Amino acid sequence: MRKDYQGVLTRDGREHFTFIETPASTDGKRNPHVFEGEFITITRRSDGSLRPNFKLGRIGGRGFNLESYAFGVACELREALRSLVEED
């Protein structure tokens, strides 16, 4: 299996090279998750705004119930926003 590496390859002799791997940066992750639920995920954009993302994998599948899904989404939105948004 092929794996890509990030780093610097330097030639330190006629027939010798040294590779120094640079660690992957996790700082400044683009749109980090601030809430992870069963039905939704909420991410924070670089401008500070919140974006709900719906997990649609179970829609239309065996045993899917629209009312239960909508109720679950509503409950998770309420729970997430209660913890993420300051009330006046």
C-alpha positions as CSV (number, residue, x, y, z in Angstrom):
1,M,0.0,0.0,0.0
2,R,1.3,3.4,-1.0
3,K,1.5,6.2,1.6
4,D,2.4,9.9,1.0
5,Y,4.7,11.7,3.4
6,Q,5.3,15.4,3.8
7,G,8.8,16.6,4.6
8,V,12.2,17.7,3.4
9,L,14.6,15.5,1.5
10,T,18.2,16.8,1.7
11,R,21.3,15.4,0.1
12,D,24.0,15.1,2.7
13,G,26.6,13.1,0.8
14,R,27.3,11.8,-2.7
15,E,25.1,8.8,-2.3
16,H,23.3,9.6,0.9
17,F,20.0,11.4,1.5
18,T,18.2,12.3,4.7
19,F,14.4,12.7,4.9
20,I,12.9,14.7,7.7
21,E,9.1,14.3,8.0
22,T,7.1,17.3,9.0
23,P,4.1,16.6,11.2
24,A,0.7,17.2,9.9
25,S,-0.8,20.4,11.1
26,T,-4.1,20.2,13.0
27,D,-4.0,23.8,14.1
28,G,-6.5,26.0,12.2
29,K,-8.6,23.0,11.1
30,R,-11.0,24.2,8.5
31,N,-14.6,24.3,9.8
32,P,-14.0,22.3,13.1
33,H,-16.9,20.3,14.5
34,V,-18.4,22.0,17.6
35,F,-21.3,19.6,18.0
36,E,-21.5,15.9,16.8
37,G,-24.9,14.3,17.2
38,E,-26.7,11.2,15.8
39,F,-28.7,13.3,13.3
40,I,-26.6,16.5,12.8
41,T,-23.1,17.9,13.0
42,I,-22.5,21.6,13.6
43,T,-19.3,23.2,12.3
44,R,-17.9,26.7,13.0
45,R,-16.8,28.6,9.9
46,S,-13.7,30.9,9.8
47,D,-15.9,33.9,10.3
48,G,-17.4,32.5,13.5
49,S,-20.8,31.5,12.1
50,L,-22.3,28.1,12.8
51,R,-23.4,25.7,10.1
52,P,-25.7,22.7,10.7
53,N,-24.9,19.7,8.6
54,F,-27.6,16.9,8.4
55,K,-26.6,13.3,8.4
56,L,-28.8,11.8,5.7
57,G,-27.4,8.3,5.5
58,R,-30.5,6.7,7.0
59,I,-33.1,8.6,5.0
60,G,-35.2,6.2,2.9
61,G,-33.6,3.1,4.3
62,R,-35.2,0.2,5.9
63,G,-37.1,1.2,9.1
64,F,-36.8,4.9,8.3
65,N,-39.5,7.1,10.0
66,L,-39.7,10.7,8.9
67,E,-41.4,11.9,12.1
68,S,-38.7,10.3,14.3
69,Y,-35.9,11.7,12.1
70,A,-37.4,15.3,12.2
71,F,-37.9,15.1,15.9
72,G,-34.4,13.9,16.5
73,V,-33.0,16.7,14.3
74,A,-35.1,19.3,16.2
75,C,-33.9,17.9,19.6
76,E,-30.3,18.0,18.6
77,L,-30.5,21.5,17.2
78,R,-32.0,22.7,20.4
79,E,-29.4,21.0,22.5
80,A,-26.5,22.2,20.4
81,L,-27.7,25.8,20.1
82,R,-28.4,25.9,23.8
83,S,-24.8,25.1,24.5
84,L,-23.3,27.2,21.7
85,V,-25.3,30.4,21.6
86,E,-25.4,32.9,24.5
87,E,-28.8,34.1,25.4
88,D,-29.5,37.8,26.3
